[in-house]
Amino acid sequence: MTIPREPTGRAVGVWGVAVAVYLIAFFHRTSLGVAALDAQDRFARARTRRLTRP
Protein backbone atom coordinates (compact mmCIF):
# COMPACT_ATOMS: atom_id res chain seq x y z
CA MET A 1 0.00 0.00 0.00
CA THR A 2 1.38 3.39 -0.96
CA ILE A 3 1.09 6.56 1.03
CA PRO A 4 -0.65 9.39 -0.89
CA ARG A 5 1.62 12.32 -1.67
CA GLU A 6 0.85 16.02 -1.46
CA PRO A 7 -0.36 17.43 -4.79
CA THR A 8 2.30 19.16 -6.84
CA GLY A 9 2.03 22.77 -7.95
CA ARG A 10 1.31 21.67 -11.50
CA ALA A 11 -1.58 19.45 -10.41
CA VAL A 12 -3.08 22.26 -8.34
CA GLY A 13 -2.69 24.64 -11.29
CA VAL A 14 -4.43 22.28 -13.72
CA TRP A 15 -7.23 21.72 -11.23
CA GLY A 16 -7.59 25.47 -10.68
CA VAL A 17 -7.83 26.16 -14.42
CA ALA A 18 -10.44 23.42 -14.83
CA VAL A 19 -12.55 24.87 -12.01
CA ALA A 20 -12.25 28.39 -13.45
CA VAL A 21 -13.34 27.23 -16.92
CA TYR A 22 -16.28 25.35 -15.42
CA LEU A 23 -17.43 28.37 -13.41
CA ILE A 24 -17.09 30.72 -16.39
CA ALA A 25 -19.13 28.35 -18.55
CA PHE A 26 -21.76 27.94 -15.82
CA PHE A 27 -22.25 31.67 -15.27
CA HIS A 28 -22.14 32.36 -19.00
CA ARG A 29 -24.98 29.93 -19.64
CA THR A 30 -27.12 31.11 -16.75
CA SER A 31 -26.69 34.81 -17.50
CA LEU A 32 -27.55 34.27 -21.18
CA GLY A 33 -30.61 32.30 -20.15
CA VAL A 34 -31.86 35.15 -18.00
CA ALA A 35 -31.05 37.71 -20.67
CA ALA A 36 -32.84 35.61 -23.29
CA LEU A 37 -36.03 35.56 -21.22
CA ASP A 38 -35.91 39.34 -20.79
CA ALA A 39 -35.24 39.88 -24.50
CA GLN A 40 -38.02 37.50 -25.49
CA ASP A 41 -40.47 39.34 -23.28
CA ARG A 42 -39.35 42.75 -24.54
CA PHE A 43 -39.50 41.82 -28.22
CA ALA A 44 -42.83 40.02 -27.84
CA ARG A 45 -44.36 43.16 -26.34
CA ALA A 46 -42.91 45.34 -29.10
CA ARG A 47 -44.26 43.00 -31.78
CA THR A 48 -47.70 42.94 -30.15
CA ARG A 49 -47.84 46.73 -30.04
CA ARG A 50 -46.79 46.96 -33.67
CA LEU A 51 -49.43 44.46 -34.77
CA THR A 52 -52.26 46.14 -32.87
CA ARG A 53 -51.61 49.63 -34.22
CA PRO A 54 -53.68 50.66 -37.26
C-alpha positions in Angstrom: 0.0 0.0 0.0 1.4 3.4 -1.0 1.1 6.6 1.0 -0.6 9.4 -0.9 1.6 12.3 -1.7 0.9 16.0 -1.5 -0.4 17.4 -4.8 2.3 19.2 -6.8 2.0 22.8 -7.9 1.3 21.7 -11.5 -1.6 19.5 -10.4 -3.1 22.3 -8.3 -2.7 24.6 -11.3 -4.4 22.3 -13.7 -7.2 21.7 -11.2 -7.6 25.5 -10.7 -7.8 26.2 -14.4 -10.4 23.4 -14.8 -12.6 24.9 -12.0 -12.2 28.4 -13.4 -13.3 27.2 -16.9 -16.3 25.4 -15.4 -17.4 28.4 -13.4 -17.1 30.7 -16.4 -19.1 28.3 -18.6 -21.8 27.9 -15.8 -22.3 31.7 -15.3 -22.1 32.4 -19.0 -25.0 29.9 -19.6 -27.1 31.1 -16.7 -26.7 34.8 -17.5 -27.6 34.3 -21.2 -30.6 32.3 -20.1 -31.9 35.2 -18.0 -31.0 37.7 -20.7 -32.8 35.6 -23.3 -36.0 35.6 -21.2 -35.9 39.3 -20.8 -35.2 39.9 -24.5 -38.0 37.5 -25.5 -40.5 39.3 -23.3 -39.3 42.8 -24.5 -39.5 41.8 -28.2 -42.8 40.0 -27.8 -44.4 43.2 -26.3 -42.9 45.3 -29.1 -44.3 43.0 -31.8 -47.7 42.9 -30.2 -47.8 46.7 -30.0 -46.8 47.0 -33.7 -49.4 44.5 -34.8 -52.3 46.1 -32.9 -51.6 49.6 -34.2 -53.7 50.7 -37.3 
